Amino acid sequence: MRRMLRVVDDCVRLSSSDNVPNETLDYCILRLEALERSVQRARGTVVDDRTYDDLNELLKGLIEEFHKGKHDNIAEYSAIGDDQIDNFVRQEISSNHRIGPNAVRARLFSHQHRIQRWRGRESMLRVDPGGAALRTAPSMQRKTYSVAGPNSLWHIDGNHTLVRWKMVIHGGIDGFSRLIVFLHASNNNRKETVFEHFVTATTLCGIPSRIRVDHGGGNNDICDAMELLRGPNRGSAIRGRSVHNQRIERNWVLHLWNGATHIFYDLFHFMEQSHHLDVDNHTHMWALHYIFLPRLNAELKGFVDQWNNHGLRTEGHQTPMQLFVGHALELSNARLTAMEDIFRSTDTQAVLFDGEEWDDQGIVAVDELWCPLEEEAVQRLRESINPLSENDQLGISS
């Protein structure tokens, strides 16, 4: 048994790097196959039938993984050159030097290109060697988190990083898989806006069994809908302090800031300090929203695609999308409330609120901006200026 563990440990250690030659994989396969034959000879003498079945399953699984690794080396990685990777990295970090090599790999993957981790790291070093210092952060001690499966619990919250400029980001994340189910920037913080994003997410991912939100009044409608759909007195809508909304608060603090919002935060402050933007001027603020709300939402969409397709170290480098879909399929026949709307036909629109008035106390007020232009002028503006047109100056032109 000690010999078997030593052989397995040696093979795992030899194959643990990103760039493993096929010769090394062949060597590991030969050692594991020899060990498999030894276990077969020991069956019925040193090893009983039950132990043999467990060991045989383990070794066959390892051999299969090493064969798959050889196939990955040949077929699964994209035949993309270093120059192409470097150009993509330059494009991605031109406005954001905080994203790291794993984020770049995930964004490449969302464009149908799969590269090895070592190639991503080397490209980042070639293109942006100084950016590594910006991405250095102290490690955090995490609490143990456990829920039954996908859609068991959604964490929903609003991000007010850009509220000074009357922009609010609303987001939801599946607690089990860490899949971002919605993330959108709006020009208001009304409960109807939050509810609209929630309903849109349920049409794509199904209705969760429970949600966790803070005490903000903007969450009243979704809490009412969850109590109506899933029933009262079962924790259908868990309300508590925002700092306890662990899954999404961590995403706000570490990932969303580095991946998207700090770009606009720094940019808007720069515009104010250079006297190009007056937050008390209604026309300035309307123009800011016309140009930058679409750009912010495009950046958020890129962040969502990156996040949902990046490997999680604590989950064997499976992506949030793989975790959500894979475990949903595994639990498809389970009697779980969370699985009902994924595999059984339901009318999601039935959750729409019937119009009962709620107390708006607790809502962070963000007034919508009325348009200072006539309808004809707005049409001409849309024809002449596309907010999403490519611009090397982040949407600012002299």
JOFENMO-V605905 format. One record per backbone hydrogen bond with DSSP energy under -1.0 kcal/mol. CO is the residue of the C=O (numbers start at 1). NH is the residue of the N-H. If there is no record, write none. Layout:
# JOFENMO-V605905
CO;NH
CO;NH
This chain:
# JOFENMO-V605905
1;5
2;6
3;7
4;8
5;9
6;10
7;11
8;12
9;13
10;14
11;15
13;16
21;25
22;26
23;27
24;28
25;29
26;30
27;31
28;32
29;33
30;34
31;35
32;36
33;37
34;38
35;39
36;40
37;41
38;42
42;45
42;47
47;44
48;52
49;53
50;54
51;55
52;56
53;57
54;58
55;59
56;60
57;61
58;62
59;63
60;64
61;65
62;66
63;67
64;68
65;69
66;70
67;71
68;72
69;73
70;74
71;75
72;77
78;80
81;85
82;86
83;87
84;88
85;89
86;90
87;91
88;92
89;93
100;104
101;105
102;106
103;107
104;108
105;109
106;110
108;111
108;113
109;112
114;78
116;120
117;121
118;122
119;123
120;124
121;125
122;126
123;127
124;128
131;135
149;152
151;209
153;175
154;212
155;173
157;171
159;169
160;163
162;165
162;167
163;166
168;186
169;159
170;184
171;157
172;181
172;182
173;155
174;178
179;174
182;172
184;170
186;168
190;194
191;195
192;196
193;197
194;198
195;199
196;200
197;201
198;202
199;203
201;205
202;206
210;154
211;238
212;156
213;240
216;219
217;220
219;223
220;224
221;225
222;226
223;227
224;228
225;229
226;230
227;231
236;211
238;213
241;244
242;245
244;246
245;249
246;250
247;251
248;252
249;253
250;254
251;256
252;257
254;258
255;259
256;260
256;261
257;262
260;263
261;265
262;266
263;267
264;268
265;269
266;270
267;271
268;272
269;273
270;274
271;276
271;277
272;275
278;281
281;285
282;286
283;287
284;288
285;289
286;290
287;291
288;292
289;293
292;296
293;297
294;298
295;299
296;300
297;301
298;302
299;303
300;304
301;305
302;306
303;307
304;308
307;310
308;321
312;315
312;317
313;316
315;318
318;312
319;323
320;324
321;325
322;326
323;327
324;328
325;329
326;330
327;331
329;332
331;334
334;336
336;339
337;340
339;343
340;344
346;348
347;350
348;351
349;352
360;363
374;378
375;379
376;380
377;381
378;382
379;383
380;384
381;385
386;389
391;394
393;396
